[in-house]
Amino acid sequence: MATTSTKKRQETGARLRSERVRLGYQPRQIAQLLGVPLEAYERFESGDADPGIWRMPRLAACGFRSEEHTSEL
């Protein structure tokens, strides 16, 4: 199983936070939408943990955009 580098996790975490703030969500709301404890979601945003690809469809359903889509704005 491949591991995610610290730098990539930090980039992903910063992106999660940026999108959450853009959409006006609180961390607890996103944690609930993902079905994870708040502490787990906070670890995703801080770059201490990888949210995993299986959570991406749920984030997209909440309005989170991928990096490819934001470059088109």
Backbone bond lengths (Angstrom), bond angles and torsions (degrees), N, CA, C in turn:
res aa  C-N    CA-C-N  psi(-1)  N-CA   C-N-CA  omega(-1)  CA-C   N-CA-C  phi
1 M - - - 1.449 - - 1.526 108.80 -
2 A 1.302 116.92 131.04 1.458 121.33 179.95 1.517 110.55 -74.57
3 T 1.300 115.24 144.57 1.460 119.62 176.13 1.516 108.87 -105.85
4 T 1.296 115.55 151.98 1.454 120.95 -179.72 1.520 108.70 -91.61
5 S 1.323 116.53 134.39 1.456 120.11 -179.37 1.532 110.25 -67.74
6 T 1.310 114.87 155.72 1.460 120.47 179.21 1.524 110.61 -58.30
7 K 1.330 116.40 -42.92 1.463 120.13 -179.56 1.527 111.22 -61.14
8 K 1.321 116.74 -43.27 1.467 120.52 -179.50 1.525 110.64 -66.36
9 R 1.345 117.04 -40.96 1.473 119.76 177.11 1.518 110.56 -61.48
10 Q 1.340 117.10 -41.06 1.459 120.54 179.39 1.521 111.34 -65.74
11 E 1.317 117.19 -39.80 1.472 121.20 176.71 1.527 110.43 -63.26
12 T 1.319 115.96 -43.68 1.462 120.88 178.75 1.519 110.33 -63.58
13 G 1.325 116.84 -43.04 1.462 121.32 179.16 1.522 112.07 -61.61
14 A 1.323 115.97 -43.59 1.471 120.04 178.62 1.527 110.16 -63.43
15 R 1.322 115.97 -38.23 1.466 120.84 178.86 1.528 111.10 -66.60
16 L 1.343 116.63 -42.25 1.462 120.42 176.79 1.522 110.68 -58.76
17 R 1.322 115.96 -47.38 1.469 120.20 -178.99 1.526 110.56 -62.56
18 S 1.314 116.73 -45.49 1.464 121.32 -179.56 1.527 111.23 -58.11
19 E 1.310 116.64 -46.80 1.463 120.83 -179.79 1.530 111.03 -67.99
20 R 1.316 117.28 -40.21 1.472 120.09 179.31 1.523 110.12 -61.03
21 V 1.330 116.16 -45.20 1.464 120.60 179.62 1.532 110.28 -65.18
22 R 1.326 116.53 -43.49 1.475 120.47 179.32 1.514 111.09 -57.18
23 L 1.332 116.70 -38.28 1.457 121.66 -178.05 1.525 113.64 -85.36
24 G 1.322 117.30 -9.24 1.462 120.78 177.36 1.521 115.22 81.26
25 Y 1.333 117.08 21.76 1.460 120.87 178.67 1.527 111.06 -89.92
26 Q 1.312 115.77 153.62 1.459 122.78 169.76 1.531 107.56 -92.42
27 P 1.345 117.64 153.51 1.466 119.13 179.08 1.532 113.18 -54.08
28 R 1.315 117.48 -39.50 1.468 120.63 -179.13 1.530 111.04 -61.61
29 Q 1.321 117.54 -37.46 1.466 120.80 179.71 1.530 111.50 -64.09
30 I 1.328 116.36 -43.99 1.462 119.69 179.72 1.522 110.13 -67.76
31 A 1.314 116.83 -40.10 1.469 119.80 177.02 1.529 110.18 -57.94
32 Q 1.318 116.66 -43.92 1.463 120.47 179.63 1.532 111.06 -65.04
33 L 1.324 117.04 -42.26 1.461 120.79 179.19 1.531 111.70 -62.95
34 L 1.339 115.99 -33.54 1.461 120.51 179.21 1.521 112.45 -84.72
35 G 1.328 116.05 -14.69 1.459 119.36 -178.99 1.515 113.37 75.77
36 V 1.339 115.97 32.71 1.466 120.66 178.48 1.524 109.04 -124.20
37 P 1.338 117.65 156.81 1.457 119.41 175.17 1.538 110.67 -63.36
38 L 1.317 116.49 152.11 1.462 120.92 179.19 1.526 111.04 -53.90
39 E 1.317 117.10 -41.11 1.468 120.95 -178.91 1.531 111.43 -60.43
40 A 1.322 116.52 -36.53 1.469 120.31 178.22 1.526 109.86 -67.17
41 Y 1.337 116.77 -44.71 1.465 118.81 179.38 1.525 110.77 -63.77
42 E 1.310 117.59 -39.53 1.466 120.57 178.02 1.527 111.02 -61.68
43 R 1.324 117.36 -33.77 1.469 121.09 176.10 1.521 110.91 -69.04
44 F 1.337 117.77 -33.02 1.460 120.39 175.40 1.525 109.62 -63.47
45 E 1.332 116.73 -48.21 1.464 120.83 -178.08 1.526 112.48 -65.91
46 S 1.311 117.48 -33.95 1.465 120.15 -178.75 1.528 111.99 -79.59
47 G 1.324 117.33 -11.79 1.454 120.49 -179.29 1.514 113.26 86.56
48 D 1.331 116.91 7.93 1.460 120.73 178.65 1.526 112.22 -80.82
49 A 1.327 117.82 -17.14 1.464 122.01 -179.80 1.524 109.22 -143.37
50 D 1.303 115.30 152.86 1.460 122.70 179.69 1.531 108.76 -95.34
51 P 1.328 118.88 124.46 1.461 119.62 -179.22 1.523 113.57 -67.66
52 G 1.298 117.76 -19.39 1.458 120.69 178.57 1.517 111.93 82.17
53 I 1.282 115.70 148.08 1.463 121.56 -175.41 1.525 112.59 -66.80
54 W 1.319 118.12 -27.76 1.468 120.91 -177.31 1.525 112.47 -67.12
55 R 1.316 118.79 -14.84 1.471 121.07 178.03 1.535 112.34 -89.78
56 M 1.307 117.36 -13.02 1.459 120.92 -175.95 1.529 113.94 -61.89
57 P 1.331 120.43 -41.53 1.471 118.61 178.69 1.537 112.32 -60.35
58 R 1.311 116.76 -37.25 1.459 119.40 179.71 1.535 110.36 -68.67
59 L 1.324 116.95 -39.08 1.469 120.01 176.43 1.527 110.21 -63.96
60 A 1.310 117.22 -42.38 1.470 120.61 178.68 1.518 110.57 -61.48
61 A 1.332 117.19 -38.22 1.463 121.25 178.90 1.528 111.34 -65.21
62 C 1.330 117.26 -24.11 1.471 122.12 178.51 1.521 111.54 -85.70
63 G 1.341 117.38 -5.16 1.452 120.72 179.06 1.515 114.74 107.21
64 F 1.332 117.95 -0.78 1.462 120.48 177.53 1.516 108.42 -65.84
65 R 1.316 115.48 138.89 1.461 120.90 178.86 1.514 109.69 -106.46
66 S 1.321 115.55 148.89 1.458 120.01 173.98 1.529 108.03 -79.01
67 E 1.310 116.51 165.27 1.463 120.64 179.31 1.518 111.57 -60.08
68 E 1.340 117.32 -35.82 1.459 120.83 -179.64 1.530 110.96 -60.98
69 H 1.335 116.95 -39.13 1.460 119.81 -178.11 1.505 112.50 -74.17
70 T 1.332 119.00 -31.32 1.462 119.52 -178.52 1.515 111.76 -73.71
71 S 1.330 118.23 -25.12 1.464 119.24 179.16 1.525 111.29 -71.33
72 E 1.326 117.08 -15.93 1.465 121.01 179.63 1.530 111.78 -83.33
73 L 1.323 117.40 -11.80 1.471 119.96 -176.44 1.501 112.98 -76.14
